Amino acid sequence: MIVVVFRSRLNPEHQAEYQQWAARMSMLAKDIPGHVSHKGFTAQDGERVTIVEFETEQAMRTWATHPEHVAAKKLGRGSFFSEYSVKICQLQRESTFP
C-alpha cells in the first residue's frame, strides 16, 4: 500500500474556489483503480492534512498524472496554498482493531 500525506495551508482569499476543486479531486481519486481511501482533516491552527491510500505505486502515479489533478496542483501552487508538503510512503506494517 502507498500512503500519500498532503499537508497544506490555504490562502484565505481562495477558499471558496479551493473547495470546489477539492470536491472534484476527491470524486476523481475515488475513480482511480487501486484507490483505497481519501480523507481530509483540518487542525485548530488551520493546517490541513489529506491522507490518500492506494493499493499500488502505479495507482498513485495514475492519480498524480491525471490531467485534472495536474491542473489542480498547478492552481494550488499559484493560488490556493500559502505552503504545502507531500510525503509518499510505503506501508511497512499495519495493525487494526477490532
Contacts in CASP RR format, 6 or more apart in sequence:
PFRMAT RR
TARGET T0000
AUTHOR 0000-0000-0000
METHOD contacts of the structure
MODEL  1
MIVVVFRSRLNPEHQAEYQQWAARMSMLAKDIPGHVSHKGFTAQDGERVT
IVEFETEQAMRTWATHPEHVAAKKLGRGSFFSEYSVKICQLQRESTFP
1 36 0 8 1.000
1 53 0 8 1.000
1 54 0 8 1.000
1 55 0 8 1.000
1 90 0 8 1.000
1 91 0 8 1.000
1 94 0 8 1.000
2 53 0 8 1.000
2 54 0 8 1.000
2 55 0 8 1.000
2 56 0 8 1.000
2 57 0 8 1.000
2 59 0 8 1.000
2 60 0 8 1.000
2 88 0 8 1.000
2 89 0 8 1.000
2 90 0 8 1.000
2 91 0 8 1.000
3 51 0 8 1.000
3 52 0 8 1.000
3 53 0 8 1.000
3 88 0 8 1.000
3 89 0 8 1.000
3 90 0 8 1.000
3 91 0 8 1.000
4 50 0 8 1.000
4 51 0 8 1.000
4 52 0 8 1.000
4 53 0 8 1.000
4 54 0 8 1.000
4 60 0 8 1.000
4 86 0 8 1.000
4 87 0 8 1.000
4 88 0 8 1.000
4 89 0 8 1.000
5 49 0 8 1.000
5 50 0 8 1.000
5 51 0 8 1.000
5 86 0 8 1.000
5 87 0 8 1.000
5 89 0 8 1.000
6 49 0 8 1.000
6 50 0 8 1.000
6 51 0 8 1.000
6 52 0 8 1.000
6 84 0 8 1.000
6 85 0 8 1.000
6 86 0 8 1.000
7 47 0 8 1.000
7 48 0 8 1.000
7 49 0 8 1.000
7 84 0 8 1.000
7 85 0 8 1.000
7 86 0 8 1.000
7 87 0 8 1.000
8 47 0 8 1.000
8 48 0 8 1.000
8 50 0 8 1.000
8 80 0 8 1.000
8 81 0 8 1.000
8 83 0 8 1.000
8 84 0 8 1.000
8 85 0 8 1.000
9 46 0 8 1.000
9 47 0 8 1.000
9 48 0 8 1.000
9 81 0 8 1.000
9 82 0 8 1.000
9 83 0 8 1.000
9 84 0 8 1.000
10 18 0 8 1.000
10 46 0 8 1.000
10 48 0 8 1.000
10 80 0 8 1.000
10 81 0 8 1.000
10 82 0 8 1.000
11 79 0 8 1.000
11 80 0 8 1.000
11 81 0 8 1.000
11 82 0 8 1.000
14 79 0 8 1.000
14 80 0 8 1.000
17 75 0 8 1.000
17 79 0 8 1.000
17 80 0 8 1.000
18 76 0 8 1.000
18 80 0 8 1.000
21 72 0 8 1.000
21 75 0 8 1.000
21 80 0 8 1.000
24 68 0 8 1.000
24 72 0 8 1.000
25 68 0 8 1.000
25 69 0 8 1.000
25 72 0 8 1.000
26 38 0 8 1.000
28 63 0 8 1.000
28 66 0 8 1.000
28 68 0 8 1.000
28 69 0 8 1.000
29 35 0 8 1.000
29 38 0 8 1.000
29 52 0 8 1.000
29 63 0 8 1.000
29 69 0 8 1.000
30 38 0 8 1.000
32 54 0 8 1.000
32 59 0 8 1.000
32 62 0 8 1.000
32 63 0 8 1.000
32 66 0 8 1.000
33 59 0 8 1.000
33 62 0 8 1.000
34 54 0 8 1.000
34 55 0 8 1.000
34 56 0 8 1.000
34 59 0 8 1.000
35 52 0 8 1.000
35 53 0 8 1.000
35 54 0 8 1.000
35 55 0 8 1.000
35 59 0 8 1.000
35 63 0 8 1.000
36 53 0 8 1.000
36 54 0 8 1.000
36 55 0 8 1.000
37 51 0 8 1.000
37 52 0 8 1.000
37 53 0 8 1.000
38 50 0 8 1.000
38 51 0 8 1.000
38 52 0 8 1.000
38 53 0 8 1.000
39 50 0 8 1.000
39 51 0 8 1.000
40 48 0 8 1.000
40 49 0 8 1.000
40 50 0 8 1.000
40 51 0 8 1.000
41 48 0 8 1.000
41 49 0 8 1.000
41 50 0 8 1.000
41 51 0 8 1.000
42 48 0 8 1.000
42 49 0 8 1.000
43 49 0 8 1.000
52 60 0 8 1.000
52 63 0 8 1.000
54 60 0 8 1.000
54 63 0 8 1.000
57 90 0 8 1.000
60 88 0 8 1.000
63 69 0 8 1.000
76 84 0 8 1.000
END
